[in-house]
Amino acid sequence: MTPAPWTDDENDQIVADYFAMLADELAGNSYSKADHRRKLLGRLNSRSEGSVEFKHQNISAVLKGLGEDWIEGYKPAFNFQTSLVDAVARWLTRRPDWYERSPRNTAGISFTEPDQFFVGHPPTLSNKPPPEELEQMLGIAQKFDVAGRDERNRKLGKAGEEHVLNFEIAGLRYAGREDLAKKVRWVSQVDGDGAGYDIASYLPNGKPRLIEVKTTNGWERTPFHISRNELAVAEINGSDWCLFRLWNFSRAPKAFEIYPPLEAHVSLTPTSFQASFQ
């Protein structure tokens, strides 16, 4: 006998319970998944433990698509129903503070060696998820404008830039270039936006390194915004400019770098137009 579809009320209950566990996990508080599951089963319409566990994995997949954190013990499982996406969206609409929660505190970080911060390879065709999974993830991100949300989250952006600033300074010091480390500038904070990059740094050989930082809490394929000015500055400066993509920021930050031409790495989609009177 095929189980009845989950109702909106059931979805709302399991989503709220999931976020309660996730909040504890992100705060470093201990909690019992078994206790949460037992209490939840008592409020649902004859759902099995297996169906509840799988629904938790579905919620992880939805949050992955939204570029958000998910509970590490619940591996994202796909082919979820639209009604579950709507339930997660309802919870987030009622709790806008979730997006504005304080990001990882990088103030005062003192890296001793640059390899304490993992910088890996950018996503490629060879390591992309299965088509159905990727389609669901990108569909959610586009529908809820995940890139625009992260772009507007100034706390997240500033924290990510500060993280990369400290990383650059530590790398130059580790290479014995204290002279260059002292010259690294947080351009977006000192001069304001508009330069087309956030940090002016150097390679150990003295070559300029203009860094535009894009930070998200989600996975490495979460979409991000890039401005017309940033694209123009990238084209003009070539290999002196790089996009430093910082992801999984709220837990264990990871990153990769991409260099012009950006079209070789990402698909650029126009999202706004300039209107001029004739």
Secondary structure as GFF3:
##gff-version 3
##sequence-region A 1 278
A	DSSP	alpha_helix	8	27	.	.	.	ID=ss1
A	DSSP	alpha_helix	33	41	.	.	.	ID=ss2
A	DSSP	alpha_helix	49	65	.	.	.	ID=ss3
A	DSSP	alpha_helix	82	94	.	.	.	ID=ss4
A	DSSP	three_ten_helix	96	98	.	.	.	ID=ss5
A	DSSP	three_ten_helix	114	116	.	.	.	ID=ss6
A	DSSP	beta_strand	118	120	.	.	.	ID=ss7
A	DSSP	three_ten_helix	125	127	.	.	.	ID=ss8
A	DSSP	alpha_helix	131	143	.	.	.	ID=ss9
A	DSSP	alpha_helix	146	152	.	.	.	ID=ss10
A	DSSP	alpha_helix	154	174	.	.	.	ID=ss11
A	DSSP	alpha_helix	178	181	.	.	.	ID=ss12
A	DSSP	beta_strand	185	186	.	.	.	ID=ss13
A	DSSP	alpha_helix	187	190	.	.	.	ID=ss14
A	DSSP	beta_strand	199	202	.	.	.	ID=ss15
A	DSSP	beta_strand	208	215	.	.	.	ID=ss16
A	DSSP	alpha_helix	228	237	.	.	.	ID=ss17
A	DSSP	three_ten_helix	238	240	.	.	.	ID=ss18
A	DSSP	beta_strand	241	247	.	.	.	ID=ss19
A	DSSP	beta_strand	254	258	.	.	.	ID=ss20
A	DSSP	three_ten_helix	262	264	.	.	.	ID=ss21
###
